[in-house]
Amino acid sequence: MPGEGAPNTVNGMFWGVLISTALFGINIVQGWIYINTNEDKWPLRLFVTLLFGIDIALTAICSKIAHYYFIKNFGNPIVLVDLDATLNAEFGLIIVIVFLVQVYFVGRVYMLHRDRVWISVVIAMGTVGTFVCGIISMNDIAKGKGDIRTLVSTQMRIALGVDHALATLTDIFTTIALSWTFSTTRTTFKRTRALLQKLLLYTVTRGLFVTIIQLAFLVTYQAQPFGASWVVLHFCLGKVYMVTMITMLNSRASLRLEFDDPLEITPSAFVESGLANRSKIRFAGLQDISVVKTDTRTTDKDKFTTGSRKSNEPYGMKNSHYIGEEVAASCVSRG
């Protein structure tokens, strides 16, 4: 029967628009915090600005969809079997947001795994595959010419199924790659260990959040394509990716405050690392940090300055105790 189950789908649109609008409010707050606290370079600032511009457009389109079904055509049952023309644009903007956020995290993975480029390549392939399958699903909706039965066509279910399966695998692999770095990195300094643990917690929390949303969408859509549950998750998907990314960016400010505080280094740390009596140490991605160096003979102040891992080699920085400082610094440094 044409339109069978359509009321449930429209009901899901109502709750989806409502919840996504609330998430947009959270994004606005996080965006305001980012504007007032970030010290990033212009490329990252422009990237975040682009994401917010897309999110604003997405919210406007969601409002247009809500107006079409719940105000303009209120009480008209015939409209329930039609898809609003702007729904395809809404699909497209969500696909772009997910793609851009995943590209950002591909860059983070590459930064921490430059010696294992294949990890970044695999994640990048999953990101591109997700984007391509999303475009295919948009094309299917366009071919349906507003018929709601397009949502349950075999080609549409395959395209959306592969799309969200790839997105789920990509997010899982990204989370594992970042978490593995933070959990296996060793350092002598307690403060850096605590920082790495926080980075691990943030990464796992973000990864679980987006993975659960993607999996829930995949299961509910395949099980009940005319149900309301997957529609709610669909409308919230782009907002969830946005809010998790911006929240992680904003967390760097507080983490930098902890990381930039003066560190007291014990003599044993210097002896174990082969750095005793060194007057200069270079850390990748660090700002100038005053460090109290305690020696059995004298106490003075040295400075850590920015530099690459290669420049650290003459100073014995290949030692695993100091890899933790490089990892932590690269994650909380200004983009």
N, C-alpha and C positions, 0 to 999 in steps of 0.2 A: 504493500500500500504506500503510495507516495506520501512522503512527509511523516511516515511512522516514526515515532520517537522524537520528532522535531521539537515539541514543547520542552522536553528535558534538555535538549541542546541549548535552546534559548534561555532556559532557566540557569544553565551553567554560565551563559554569557553575562547574565545579570550579576551573579556572585563573582565571576571572574573580573569584570570591570570594577566592581566595588572594592575587592581586595587589591587589585593592581593599582587603583587610585591611592589607596592607603600606603602601599609600598612606594608609590611615587613621592608621597610626602616624606617618607624616610630618606629617599634619595636626595630630595631637596635639602634636608638637614645635613646629610653627609657631604653634599656638594658645597654647602656654605662652610662647613668645617674645613674642607679641602682648600677652598679659596683663601681662607684666613691662616692656614697653617703650612701649606706646602711651600717648598723651596725648590721645586723641580725645574728642570730646563724646559724650554719652550716646546720641544717635540712631545713630551709627555703631557704637558698642559693642554696642548692643542688636541691630543688624543682624547683626554678626559672631556674636554669641551665638546668634541664631536659626539662622544657617547651621550652626553647630557642633551645635546641638540636632538639626537635621534630619539632619546627617551621622552622628551617633551612632545615631539611629533607623534610618537606612539600613543601617549596619553590622550592627545587631541583626537586621534583616530578612534581610540576606544570610546571616547565620549560621543563621537559621531555615531558609532555602532549602537551604543545604548540609546541615543536619541531616536534612531531609526526604528528600533524594535519596541521601545517602552513608552515613547511619547508620540512620535509621528504616526505610528501604526498601532497605537494602543487599542485593543479589542478587535483587531482585524486578524482572524485566524489564518487567512490565506498567506499572509506574509511569513508565517512560520515555516513554510516549505521553501522559502527563498533565502539565499545568502546575500547579505548587503555587499554592494560592489567594493566598499572600502575594506572588507575583510581580507582580501588578498594583499592589500598594502600593509595591513597589520601583521600578517604572516611574514611579509618581506622584512619589515623593520625588526621583528624579533630574531629572524635568521641573521641579520646583519649584526645585531648586538651580541648574540652568542658567538658569532665568528670573530668579532673584534676582541672580545674578552679572552677567548681561547688563544688568539694570536698573541695577546699580551703575555699570557702565561707560558706560551712557547718560548718567548724571549727570556723569561725568568729561568726556565729550565736550561736553555742554552747557556746562559750566563754562568750557571753553577755546574754545568756538565760539558764544558768545552773540550774536554779530553774524551768524551763519549758522545760525539755528534749524532750518532744513530738514534739516541734517545729522543733528541729534538726533532729529528727527521720523521720518526714514527708518529710522534704527537702532531706534528705539522700535517702529515698525511691524513690523520684522523680528522683534523680541523677542516681541511679542504674538502674531504669526503662529506662531512656534515653539511658544509655550506652548499655543495653541489646537489645533495639529496633534498635540501630545503628548497632550492630553486626549482627542482623537478616537481615538488609538491605544489609550489605556487603555480607552475604551468598547468598542472592538473585542475586546480581550482578555476583558473582562467578558462580552460576548455569546457568546464561544466556550466559556464554561463549562468551562474547563480542558482543552480539546482543543488539543494541540500544533500541529495543522494550522492553527490560527488565525494562527500566525506567518507562514504563506505564503499567506494569503488575499489576493486582489487589493486589497481595501480597506485591509488592514493594510499592505501593501507601499507603497501610494500614500501613506497617512497618515505612516508612518515616513520614507518617502523625502522628502516635502515638508518634514516636521519637521526632519530633519537637513540638508537642502539650505538651508532658511531660516536655521538656526542657523549653518551654515558661512558663508553670505553676510553674516550679521549680524556675526560675529566678524571677518571679513575687512574689512568696512567700518569697524568700530570701530578695528581696528588701523591702517588707512590714515589715518583721521581724526586719531588721536592722533599717529601717526608723522609725518604731514605737518606738524603743529604744531611738534613738537620739531625736525624737520630744517630747517624754513624760518625758524624764529625766529632773529633776529640779536641779538647783544649785544657790547658792547665788552669785557666782563670774561671773561678766560680761564677762571676758575673756574666761572662760570655756563655757558660753552660746554661745559666738561667734564661738568657736571651734566646739561645737556640731552642730551648724547650718551649718558650712562648711562640716562636716562629712555627715550630712543629704543631702546637695546639691550634694556632690560627689556620694553618694550611689544612690540617685534617678536618677541622670544623667546616671550613669553606667547601672542601672537597665532598664531604658527606652531604652537606646541604644541597648542592647542585646535583649531585648524583642521585639522591633520593627523589628530587623533583623530576629529573629526567626518567628514572625508572618507573615512578608512579604514573607519569604521563603515558609511557610506553605500554604498561600493563593495562591501564584503564581504557586507553583508546582501542587497543586490539580486542579487549574483552567486550566493551560496550561503546562502539563508535557513535551511537546516538545517545549516549548517557551524558550526564552533566559534569561528572568528575574531571574528565580529561580537558574539558573546555575551561574549567576554572584554572587548572594547572597551566594550560596553554597561555592564558592571558597574563599569568603571573611570571612566566618563565624569563622574559627579558628583564623584568624588574629584579628578580632574584640574582641574575648574573651581574647586573649593575651594582646592586647594594653590597654584594659580597666583595666585589673588586674594589669599590671606593672605600669600603670600611677597612680593607687590608692596607690600602694606600694611606689612609688617615692614621692607622696604628703606628706607622713608621716614626711619627713625631715623638710619641711617648717612648718608643723603643730607643730612639737616638739619644734621648735625654739620659736613659740608663747607660747606654753604651759609651756616651761621650764624657761621663763623669770620670774624674781622676781614678786610676786604678793603682793599687799598691801591689807591686810585684815582689814576691819573696825571693831570697837568694837561691832557694832550691829550684824555683822555676827557671831562673837564668842558667843555673848549672846544668839542669836536665836538658835545656834547649840549646846549649852551647852558645848562649848569648851574653855571658858574663862580661862586664866591662865594655860592652858595645855602647857607643854614644848615640848611634842612629839606628832605628829600626823602621822598615817600611811595611805598611799594610795596604792591601788593595782596597780602594774605595773609601778609605777613612779620611775624615777631616783632621785638622791638627788637634791632637789630644795631649794634654799634659799628663805625664805619668811619673809617679814617684817610684824611683828605682832604689830599692834597699840593698845595700852591699855590706859585707862584714867589715869593710874598711871605711866606707864613706857613703853619704846619702846626697844625692843631687837630683835635679830635674832634667828629664830628657823630653823630647817631643817626637811623637809619631807623625809622619807626614804621608801624603798620598803617594801611591806608586803601584807598579804592577808586580805580579808574583815573580816575574823574571828578574826584576831589580832586587828582589829580596834574597835571591840565591847567594850572593856574596856574604850575606849576613847570617847564613844558616837557616833561612826561613823555610826550607823544605821540611823542617821538623814538624811532625803532625800536631804538636801542641799548639802551633800558631795557625794551622789551617782554619781552626774554628773562628779566629779573629777575622780572617779574610772572608769566610762565608757570611758571618754575621754582618760585617761591614758592608758587603755588597748588597745585602738584602735590605738594610735600613738606610743606605745612602740615598742621596737625592737623585731622582731620575733624570 
